[in-house]
Amino acid sequence: MAQLTDAQCKGLTSGKQISEPSDHGGSLVLWHRKGSKSSTRVWYFRSQKDGTSTSERIATYPSTTLVDARKLARTISKLTTE
């Protein structure tokens, strides 16, 4: 997986998701969720431990930028590996 770009985040179409690996394990995921009246781009931190995958919602895009979402994912990743 390559690093995400702001252009990829802006151009993400409804129902799709993109991701990049986090520094300390896990992945930062942006998912363009389609609702009944509107759609939202949501940042998640996804990790796997003991064969179980978990996703934690961390913010929305564009109110939380790609740079800030990476910082949040890095912090969560460090906390989950300690």
C-alpha angles and dihedrals in degrees: 000000000000127000117276122247129213089242090058090050093050093045097047109129126222116282094018132108135199130193147184131198118261122231097249100034133292128064139268108228130191113198123187101213119197116216130189093264104015144003131240135196109224130190117222134181110219123195138166127216128170090352094305119117119210131185123200121195108229108169148324130264133263093017086061111044126220090254092052093045089054090053091050092047091049091052093048091046092053092049094050094050095051 
